Amino acid sequence: MLTLTHRIEDNVCLVSLAGKLILGEERGFTEYLNRLLDSCQYKGIVLNFKGLQVIDSAGLGSIIWFMKKIKNQQKGFSLCQLSDQVSNTFKLTQLDQMLPIHDTEADALSSFATG
């Protein structure tokens, strides 16, 4: 099961994920993010993966889809606090080369102040 919550800080929407972003859960994830994008006037969105245990190819696909969608809206996007397992998945797929990934939520937030 995937749990999503969000809050706004410094005009950036911080979305926290907990559980598993896997086949069957990615639809709720994309619908949640679509609702945020449709209603947001934020500088960007940070996905905080601190509570994310597992991500599979369906979950990775939904991250790529979201990255493209948010860039088309000219908003910022970054990830933070990836667990070792999730980080290894991003490295194996070389998505760590395509996506801005930060160690902490504070680092992710500060990236919006400078860029």
Long-range contacts (C-beta under 8 A, 24 or more apart in sequence): 1-25, 2-28, 2-29, 3-51, 4-28, 4-29, 4-32, 6-36, 8-42, 9-109, 10-43, 10-109, 10-112, 10-113, 11-42, 11-43, 11-112, 12-42, 12-43, 12-44, 12-45, 12-46, 12-76, 12-109, 12-112, 13-40, 13-42, 13-44, 13-45, 13-46, 14-45, 14-46, 14-48, 14-105, 14-109, 15-45, 15-46, 15-47, 15-48, 16-48, 16-50, 16-51, 17-47, 17-48, 17-49, 17-51, 17-52, 18-50, 18-51, 18-52, 19-51, 19-52, 19-53, 20-52, 20-53, 20-54, 20-55, 20-59, 21-52, 21-54, 21-55, 21-56, 21-58, 21-59, 21-62, 21-63, 22-54, 22-55, 22-56, 22-58, 22-59, 23-56, 23-57, 23-58, 23-59, 24-58, 25-58, 25-59, 26-58, 26-59, 26-61, 26-62, 29-59, 29-62, 30-62, 30-65, 30-66, 33-66, 37-69, 37-70, 37-73, 37-75, 40-75, 42-75, 43-75, 43-76, 43-112, 44-70, 44-75, 44-76, 44-77, 44-78, 44-112, 45-70, 45-75, 45-76, 45-77, 46-77, 46-78, 46-79, 46-80, 46-105, 46-108, 46-109, 47-77, 47-78, 47-79, 47-80, 48-79, 48-80, 48-81, 48-105, 48-108, 49-79, 49-80, 49-81, 49-82, 49-83, 49-86, 50-80, 50-81, 50-83, 52-82, 52-83, 52-86, 53-83, 53-85, 53-86, 54-85, 54-86, 55-86, 55-89, 60-89, 60-90, 60-93, 60-95, 63-95, 63-99, 64-95, 64-98, 67-98, 67-99, 76-111, 76-112, 76-115, 78-102, 78-108, 78-111, 79-108, 80-104, 80-105, 80-107, 80-108, 81-105
